[in-house]
Amino acid sequence: MTVYWVPVDGQTRAGFVVRREIGGAVARNRARRLLREAWRQVASDVSAQVDLVFVARPGIAPSKTPEVAAEMRALLARSGAIAS
């Protein structure tokens, strides 16, 4: 997973991008659901006001929500959006 972010003056928002390289429509929708649920678990930890875009990579297909949430949390901590 990759994350892109930009500081904003308003509320923190997140967007999710799942490209065709992930698989068919069912696989892409599952990946999008995984990302959204992981975001629900991580969103309260985000201290910065930012707009975020998470881009799924092909390895997301067999992942479970806790794994995706942990990776999301690590990416956000590395970028400074979460105080670790």
C-alpha positions as CSV (number, residue, x, y, z in Angstrom):
1,M,0.0,0.0,0.0
2,T,1.1,3.5,-0.7
3,V,-0.2,6.7,0.9
4,Y,-0.2,10.2,-0.5
5,W,-1.2,13.2,1.7
6,V,-1.4,16.9,1.7
7,P,-2.1,19.2,4.7
8,V,-5.4,21.0,4.7
9,D,-7.2,23.5,7.0
10,G,-10.4,21.5,7.3
11,Q,-11.3,18.0,8.4
12,T,-9.2,14.9,7.7
13,R,-10.4,13.0,4.7
14,A,-9.3,9.7,3.1
15,G,-9.7,8.3,-0.4
16,F,-9.0,4.9,-1.7
17,V,-7.6,3.8,-5.1
18,V,-7.7,0.2,-6.3
19,R,-6.3,-0.3,-9.7
20,R,-7.2,-3.1,-12.2
21,E,-3.9,-4.8,-11.5
22,I,-5.5,-6.0,-8.2
23,G,-7.9,-8.2,-10.1
24,G,-11.5,-8.3,-11.3
25,A,-14.3,-6.3,-9.9
26,V,-15.0,-8.6,-7.0
27,A,-11.3,-8.5,-5.9
28,R,-11.1,-4.7,-6.3
29,N,-14.3,-4.2,-4.2
30,R,-13.0,-6.5,-1.5
31,A,-9.7,-4.5,-1.4
32,R,-11.7,-1.2,-1.2
33,R,-13.7,-2.6,1.7
34,L,-10.6,-3.7,3.5
35,L,-9.1,-0.2,3.1
36,R,-12.2,1.5,4.3
37,E,-12.5,-0.7,7.4
38,A,-8.8,-0.3,8.2
39,W,-9.3,3.4,7.9
40,R,-12.2,3.3,10.4
41,Q,-9.9,1.7,12.9
42,V,-7.0,4.1,12.3
43,A,-8.8,7.4,11.7
44,S,-9.1,8.4,15.4
45,D,-5.3,8.2,15.7
46,V,-4.6,10.7,13.0
47,S,-3.4,13.9,14.7
48,A,-2.8,16.1,11.6
49,Q,-5.4,17.7,9.4
50,V,-4.7,16.1,6.0
51,D,-6.3,14.7,2.9
52,L,-5.1,11.2,2.3
53,V,-5.1,8.9,-0.7
54,F,-4.3,5.2,-0.1
55,V,-3.3,3.2,-3.1
56,A,-3.7,-0.6,-2.9
57,R,-1.0,-2.9,-4.3
58,P,-1.5,-6.4,-5.6
59,G,-0.4,-8.0,-2.4
60,I,-3.6,-6.8,-0.6
61,A,-5.8,-9.6,-1.9
62,P,-5.1,-12.3,0.8
63,S,-4.8,-9.7,3.6
64,K,-7.1,-9.4,6.6
65,T,-8.3,-6.1,8.1
66,P,-5.9,-6.1,11.1
67,E,-2.9,-6.5,8.8
68,V,-4.1,-3.7,6.6
69,A,-4.8,-1.5,9.6
70,A,-1.3,-2.1,11.0
71,E,0.3,-1.3,7.7
72,M,-1.8,1.8,7.4
73,R,-0.9,2.9,10.9
74,A,2.8,2.3,10.1
75,L,2.7,4.3,6.9
76,L,0.9,7.2,8.6
77,A,3.4,7.2,11.5
78,R,6.3,7.2,9.1
79,S,4.8,10.2,7.3
80,G,4.2,12.1,10.5
81,A,0.4,12.1,10.4
82,I,0.2,9.9,13.5
83,A,2.3,10.6,16.6
84,S,3.9,7.3,17.4
